[in-house]
Amino acid sequence: MPKISAFDIRVGSLIEHQGKLWRVLKKNHVKPGKGGAFVQVEMKETNQGTKLNERFRSSDKVEKAHVEQKKMQYLYADGSDHIFMDTGTFEQLTIPGESIEDQIGFLLPNTEVQLNFHNESPIGMDLPDNVVLTIADTETVVKGQTAAGGGKPATMETGIRVTVPPFVNIGDKVKINTETGDYVERAE
């Protein structure tokens, strides 16, 4: 396993620590008035989902987890499971919904994603930066009425809720940022 300085840890990275695999959620450099600088890292264990706050000194080394990435295509939901297909081998893979619940709202059939594997087990998914979704439900804005904050709530075809500008309507396609869940622009 390649070892890296604790200061080179990035948010989203996978590291091996205390014999377990962790995803880095937050990282904070701290330089106290006395003593050496350190990095405060908040991590989530990939199997149990337990969180850990750990402090690393500049001299500490951490093991960067070996992650294999595969291009996959999202096919469909099967109950609470989700079916993906390897775009190279056409092999299908079932992933339980709870392991990707934060990202499911951005997935439509045929969406290309990158699945990350550690020791042949899927451990995470990288979505495209933006996805285009159709508005399934939103309020109509009455002419002359100004919406508070310039937006209105809308439910997308996948069930996620997004704040959209007053001029978009049910049936419109809109581009959504998958990292923030924010409206980007109207799509064709």
C-alpha positions, -999 to 999 in steps of 0.1 A, spaced: 0 0 0 13 35 -8 18 56 22 12 93 21 17 122 45 -13 130 65 -12 165 51 -18 151 16 -51 135 26 -80 149 4 -117 150 12 -133 120 -5 -101 100 -3 -102 64 10 -75 55 35 -68 25 56 -65 32 93 -67 9 123 -73 -20 100 -104 -5 84 -113 14 53 -124 50 58 -137 78 35 -125 113 44 -155 136 50 -137 167 63 -101 179 67 -89 209 87 -53 221 90 -45 234 125 -14 254 134 -14 261 171 7 288 187 27 262 205 37 228 191 36 214 156 9 217 131 -15 189 126 -45 178 105 -79 172 120 -97 146 98 -134 135 100 -138 100 85 -166 75 79 -160 38 80 -172 23 47 -187 -9 61 -204 1 94 -208 38 87 -193 48 120 -176 82 121 -142 90 136 -124 122 143 -86 117 141 -57 140 146 -25 134 125 8 152 130 29 163 100 52 134 105 24 108 104 19 86 74 -14 70 63 -20 42 39 -39 53 8 -64 25 0 -60 8 -34 -92 15 -53 -101 1 -86 -124 22 -107 -149 8 -133 -172 26 -157 -207 14 -151 -241 22 -164 -271 25 -141 -299 3 -154 -328 2 -129 -341 -1 -94 -352 -36 -82 -370 -30 -49 -345 -13 -27 -315 -26 -48 -300 -9 -78 -287 -27 -109 -256 -15 -127 -238 -29 -158 -201 -29 -165 -198 -11 -198 -168 -32 -209 -179 -68 -199 -217 -62 -198 -217 -80 -164 -244 -68 -141 -239 -58 -104 -265 -53 -77 -259 -26 -51 -281 -22 -20 -299 11 -19 -287 21 16 -251 22 4 -258 48 -22 -289 65 -7 -274 100 -9 -268 97 -46 -298 77 -58 -318 109 -65 -294 119 -93 -296 85 -111 -317 79 -142 -316 47 -162 -286 47 -186 -266 72 -165 -228 65 -167 -211 65 -134 -177 54 -120 -180 27 -93 -150 24 -69 -140 -11 -58 -118 -22 -29 -109 -59 -28 -135 -66 -54 -163 -50 -33 -181 -18 -44 -174 10 -19 -185 41 -36 -197 59 -67 -186 90 -85 -214 107 -103 -211 131 -133 -207 167 -121 -242 176 -134 -273 156 -144 -303 166 -164 -337 158 -147 -373 165 -155 -394 185 -131 -423 163 -119 -440 188 -96 -436 225 -87 -458 254 -77 -470 278 -103 -460 314 -97 -488 340 -100 -478 369 -122 -467 398 -101 -459 375 -71 -423 376 -61 -409 343 -47 -390 346 -15 -353 343 -23 -360 341 -60 -368 304 -61 -395 278 -56 -394 241 -45 -396 215 -72 -397 177 -71 -376 160 -98 -387 128 -116 -363 108 -93 -380 122 -61 -353 147 -50 -363 183 -41 -345 212 -56 -350 250 -54 -356 263 -90 -362 297 -105 -398 309 -108 -398 306 -146 -393 268 -148 -424 246 -150 -435 210 -147 -421 189 -175 -390 212 -180 -356 196 -180 -331 212 -157 -294 207 -150 -286 198 -113 -252 199 -97 -247 164 -81 -223 176 -54 -245 205 -40 -279 195 -53 -284 230 -67 -301 241 -99 -276 250 -125 -296 260 -156 -325 250 -179 -315 221 -202 -327 213 -237 
